[in-house]
Amino acid sequence: MSTSTLSERDRFARRATARRIAKLPAVLAILVVGLLFLIPFFWMFSSAFKPEDEIYRWPLQWIPTELVLDHFRRAWDAVPFGRFFANSMIVTAVGALLKVILAVFSAYAFAFLRFPFKKVIFLAVLGALMVPGHVTLLINYITIGNLGLINTYAGIFLPGLASAFGTFLLRQHFLALPKEVLEAAELDGCGHLRRLTHFVLPMAKPAVVTVALIAVIDEWNDFIWPLLVTNSVQMRTLPIGLMFLKETEGVDQWGPIMAGTVLVVLPMLLLFLFAQRYITAGLAGATVKN
């Protein structure tokens, strides 16, 4: 092997090592930030299984000496957790499904259809991203009240069905799809609905899953609007149930409160871990196009 080949390999190895060293500060920063986010989750799960005295021990007792499941029983019995869970499941399933359907159809229209004032309307959709949700609470409450939907499932999920972010993300992803496939489908006589269901959605699966996951998390974690629009315990959702649990158990009973929080957080955490690869692909595929 020639000396020149060895020197080239040495230079390549040195450049690779230099690149790894240059990335080291960024990697360390990500690890530190990730650790800061994980510590509260670890403490929540740990406290849910600790004996009561270990929660308040100093120095901190991070690992339980024994697993205690009684906190979950107390949390479940203190408030109608089963009813709250069912309400959250219904509101999340129906609300997220309708939100994704509307986002898909509106994004397809903005990406592939021609209609008057298309760009102006899309700019209005982008403008909706800049409006805080709390600004619309009053007008939404008046509207839902006039429709007679106070203290109903429809009253909880109807005001949030229009997803400006979902429409924007899907529209950008649809525009990045290979035009040759869609043109071939059009030449074969496929209408818009068949093009959407047989070609666009399968190719845009990561983006659709991303929008669906965001919609599910938004519906599941929503607190202010369900609190305003419902007035009976039987219609409350899980985030409001945690507030009731705290009032029932008292601020010093953190074992049942942490156990209740685990019951609320765990479904979304598992869903996120399952769908995270789709989220990465969905966000990366939404290239900006006009």
C-alpha positions in Angstrom: 0.0 0.0 0.0 1.4 3.4 -1.0 2.4 6.1 1.4 0.0 8.5 -0.3 -2.9 6.2 0.4 -2.0 5.9 4.0 -1.7 9.6 4.4 -5.1 10.1 2.8 -6.6 7.7 5.2 -4.9 9.4 8.1 -6.2 12.8 7.0 -9.7 11.3 6.6 -9.5 9.8 10.1 -8.3 13.1 11.6 -11.1 15.0 9.9 -13.7 12.5 11.2 -12.2 12.8 14.7 -12.3 16.6 14.5 -16.0 16.5 13.4 -16.9 14.3 16.4 -15.0 16.5 18.8 -16.8 19.6 17.3 -20.2 17.9 17.8 -19.4 17.0 21.4 -20.6 20.3 23.0 -23.9 20.0 21.2 -24.3 16.4 22.3 -23.6 17.3 25.9 -26.0 20.2 25.8 -28.8 17.9 24.4 -28.0 15.3 27.2 -28.2 18.0 29.9 -31.5 19.4 28.6 -32.9 15.9 28.2 -31.9 15.1 31.8 -33.6 18.2 33.0 -36.8 17.1 31.3 -36.6 13.5 32.6 -36.0 14.3 36.2 -39.6 15.5 36.9 -41.0 12.4 35.1 -38.7 10.1 37.1 -39.7 11.8 40.4 -43.4 11.5 39.5 -43.2 7.8 38.7 -40.9 7.2 41.8 -43.2 9.0 44.2 -46.3 7.2 42.9 -44.8 3.9 44.2 -43.0 5.2 47.3 -44.1 4.8 50.9 -45.5 8.1 52.1 -42.6 9.0 54.4 -40.0 8.5 51.6 -41.6 11.2 49.5 -40.7 13.9 52.0 -37.3 12.4 53.1 -34.2 14.5 53.0 -31.8 13.9 51.4 -34.0 12.9 48.5 -35.0 9.2 48.2 -34.9 8.7 44.4 -35.5 4.9 44.4 -38.3 3.4 46.5 -37.2 0.9 49.1 -40.5 -1.0 48.4 -43.2 -0.7 45.8 -46.5 0.7 47.2 -49.6 0.3 45.0 -52.0 1.7 47.6 -51.6 5.3 46.2 -53.2 4.2 42.9 -56.2 2.7 44.8 -56.6 5.8 46.9 -56.4 8.0 43.8 -59.0 5.9 41.9 -61.4 5.8 44.9 -61.1 9.4 45.9 -62.7 10.8 42.8 -64.7 9.1 39.9 -61.5 8.4 37.9 -63.3 5.8 35.8 -65.8 8.3 34.6 -63.2 11.0 34.0 -61.1 8.4 32.0 -64.1 7.5 29.9 -64.9 11.2 29.2 -61.4 11.9 28.1 -61.3 8.8 25.9 -64.6 9.9 24.1 -63.6 13.5 23.7 -60.1 12.7 22.6 -61.1 9.9 20.1 -63.9 11.9 18.5 -62.3 15.3 18.6 -58.9 14.2 17.3 -60.5 12.1 14.5 -62.6 15.0 13.3 -59.7 17.4 13.6 -57.4 15.1 11.5 -60.2 14.6 8.8 -60.7 18.4 8.5 -57.0 19.0 8.3 -56.5 16.4 5.6 -59.3 17.7 3.4 -58.4 21.4 3.8 -54.7 20.7 3.2 -55.5 18.7 0.1 -57.6 21.7 -1.2 -54.8 24.2 -0.5 -52.2 21.9 -2.1 -54.0 20.7 -5.3 -57.2 22.5 -6.0 -57.7 25.9 -7.6 -60.3 28.3 -6.2 -60.6 32.1 -5.8 -58.5 33.8 -3.1 -56.6 30.6 -2.3 -53.4 32.3 -1.2 -55.3 34.9 0.9 -57.3 32.2 2.7 -54.1 30.3 3.3 -52.5 33.4 4.8 -55.5 33.7 7.1 -55.0 30.1 8.2 -51.3 30.9 9.0 -52.5 34.0 10.9 -54.7 31.8 13.0 -51.5 30.1 14.3 -50.5 33.4 15.9 -53.7 33.9 17.8 -53.6 32.5 21.4 -56.3 30.0 22.1 -57.5 31.9 25.2 -58.5 34.9 23.1 -61.4 32.9 21.7 -62.6 31.4 24.9 -65.4 33.9 25.5 -66.8 33.9 22.0 -66.6 30.1 21.9 -68.5 29.8 25.2 -71.2 32.2 24.0 -71.6 30.2 20.7 -71.7 26.9 22.4 -74.2 28.2 24.9 -76.5 29.6 22.2 -76.3 26.1 20.5 -77.4 24.5 23.8 -74.3 22.4 24.0 -73.1 23.3 27.5 -72.1 20.3 29.5 -72.0 18.0 26.5 -69.3 16.1 24.6 -69.9 18.1 21.5 -69.5 21.3 23.4 -66.1 20.1 24.6 -64.6 19.2 21.2 -66.4 21.3 18.6 -64.6 24.6 19.1 -61.2 23.0 18.6 -61.9 21.0 15.4 -60.2 23.5 13.0 -56.4 22.9 13.3 -54.4 25.6 11.5 -51.1 23.8 12.4 -52.4 20.5 11.0 -53.6 22.1 7.8 -50.3 23.9 7.3 -48.1 20.8 8.1 -50.1 18.5 5.8 -50.3 21.1 3.0 -46.5 21.5 3.0 -46.1 17.7 3.0 -48.6 17.2 0.2 -46.7 19.7 -1.9 -43.5 17.7 -1.4 -45.0 14.5 -2.8 -43.8 13.2 -6.2 -46.0 14.9 -8.8 -45.5 12.1 -11.3 -47.5 9.7 -9.2 -50.4 12.1 -8.8 -50.4 13.0 -12.5 -50.4 9.3 -13.5 -53.4 8.7 -11.2 -55.2 11.7 -12.7 -54.6 10.3 -16.2 -56.0 6.9 -15.1 -59.3 8.7 -14.3 -58.9 8.9 -10.5 -61.0 11.6 -8.9 -59.9 13.8 -6.0 -61.3 11.5 -3.3 -59.5 8.4 -4.8 -56.3 10.3 -5.3 -56.4 11.4 -1.7 -57.2 8.0 -0.2 -55.2 5.8 -2.5 -52.1 7.9 -3.2 -51.7 11.0 -1.1 -52.5 9.6 2.3 -50.3 6.5 2.0 -47.4 8.6 0.8 -48.0 11.2 3.6 -48.5 8.7 6.4 -45.7 10.1 8.7 -47.2 13.6 8.5 -50.8 12.4 9.1 -49.6 10.4 12.1 -47.8 13.5 13.4 -50.9 15.6 13.1 -53.0 12.9 14.7 -50.7 12.5 17.6 -50.6 16.3 18.2 -54.4 16.4 18.0 -54.7 13.5 20.5 -52.3 15.1 23.0 -54.1 18.5 22.7 -57.5 16.9 23.4 -56.3 14.7 26.2 -54.5 17.5 28.1 -57.0 20.3 27.5 -58.0 21.8 30.9 -59.4 25.3 30.6 -62.0 24.8 28.0 -63.5 21.5 29.5 -63.5 23.3 32.8 -65.5 26.2 31.5 -68.0 24.3 29.3 -68.9 21.5 31.7 -70.8 22.1 35.0 -71.2 18.5 36.4 -68.8 16.0 37.8 -70.1 13.4 35.4 -68.8 15.4 32.4 -65.4 16.3 33.7 -62.2 15.0 32.0 -59.0 13.7 33.5 -57.0 17.0 33.8 -59.9 18.4 35.8 -60.0 15.2 37.8 -56.5 15.8 39.0 -57.6 19.1 40.4 -60.5 17.4 42.2 -58.0 14.7 43.5 -55.7 17.4 44.9 -58.7 19.1 46.7 -59.9 15.7 48.0 -56.6 14.4 49.2 -55.0 17.7 50.3 -51.8 19.3 49.2 -49.7 17.2 51.6 -50.8 13.8 50.2 -48.5 13.7 47.2 -48.5 9.9 46.9 -52.1 9.6 45.6 -51.7 12.8 43.6 -48.5 11.5 41.8 -50.3 8.2 41.2 -53.2 10.0 39.6 -50.8 12.0 37.5 -49.2 8.8 36.3 -52.6 7.5 35.3 -53.2 10.6 33.2 -49.7 10.9 31.7 -48.9 7.2 30.9 -51.3 6.7 28.0 -49.9 9.8 26.1 -46.3 8.9 27.0 -46.7 5.3 25.6 -48.4 6.8 22.5 -45.6 9.2 21.9 -42.9 6.5 22.3 -44.8 4.4 19.7 -45.2 7.2 17.2 -42.0 9.1 17.6 -40.4 7.7 14.4 -43.4 9.0 12.4 -43.1 12.4 14.0 -39.5 12.8 13.0 -40.3 11.7 9.4 -43.4 13.9 9.3 -41.7 17.1 10.4 -38.7 16.4 8.2 -40.8 15.8 5.2 -42.8 19.0 5.4 -40.5 21.1 3.2 -41.6 24.7 2.7 -43.1 25.3 -0.8 -45.4 27.9 -2.2 
